[in-house]
């Protein structure tokens, strides 16, 4: 149910030379074409057949690293598209012969880091990436993944250094987008937007990789939102979805844009009623509630069951979404605030800051988010809605 940041979201869909995938962690190819050389999970029957074949091969030879990495990649990509953390467990089990190794192959290190990062085990994920980079200093995937881990956990200086390394070893477009994503959360949204605008305007600058283009366009939509350019934001979200209409991250970002614009009716056709993706179920439920839809009660029950199941499994990765659910659907601001504060201790993305402020205001406990306020001031994080929330918190 985690809404992945633009950088990490693309990595997920790309899958790289390390034969691992990327969910929520930055995994990108050293070049636009390299990303497409491996076996990405695309859903449907073909993926199911590929999974069965690889399971059979791996049952015969559990130590077949190539098959294990490819199968783990399918599971991790499935975890992203279906928002099902159990798939990460399958991926980890697939890599069992190497999982606890102190010095596994670099592809395993990268995939293990991605799985750990997706589970919010950021310290070990960072250690895996540093070990991989010690052995392969020019590994663009590892640098990009590290940049995302650092950005998500609030180490913006470290992320800037890693993005600089990405720019030195990866395709120019990848380095440019990495830097723009970081600038977008560091008070430099306007120059970041202009840089991406120029990149997107150059024919062929992003290569043929669809995931790189959707990454850049969705990021551009988010930057436009932070700059208060609503028309541009909607244009870029639509452009991104025109390339990949099933990209869950972009759908969620666009749905949030529509909800903020007071357009819940437009969210309904955007998100299928039977979507398996939890982050999208949440946004559809918000739209149903705002529209007083007859499906609103069943949507709320569905989400209640989903969060309960996550808690039973000991999965606390989706604290942000659960906080939002408690606030927007259950009208339980104190419970929402508790979850938002727990979430902030783990990750620090713009949406984490926003939900924390919203919960504090609803619970009438503005000082509970003093740390979040300090963070916004320190990083100069931009956005009209965030600025208004900040003004209200300071006024109480």
Buried (B, 14 or more C-beta within 10 A) or exposed (E): BBBBBBBBBBBBBBBBBBBBBBBBBBBBBBBBEBBBEBBBBEEEEEBEEBBEEBBEBBEEEEEBBEBBBBBBBBBBBBBBBBBBBBBBBBBBEBBEBBBEEEEBBBBBBBBBBBBBBBBBBBEEBBBBBEBBBEEBEEBBBBBBBBBBBBBBBBBBEBBBBBBBBBBEBBBEBBBBBBBBBBBBBBBBBBEBBEBBBEBBEEEEBBBEBBBBBBBBBBBBBBBBBBBBBBEBBBBBBEBBBEBBEEBBBBBBBBBBBBBEEEBBEBBBEBBBEEBEBBBBBBBBBBBBBBBEBEBBEEBBEBBEEBBEEBEEEEBBBBBBBBBBBBBBBBEBBBBBBBBBBBBBEBBBBBBBBBBBBBBBBBBEBBEBBEEBBEBBEEBEBBBBBBBEBBEBBEEE
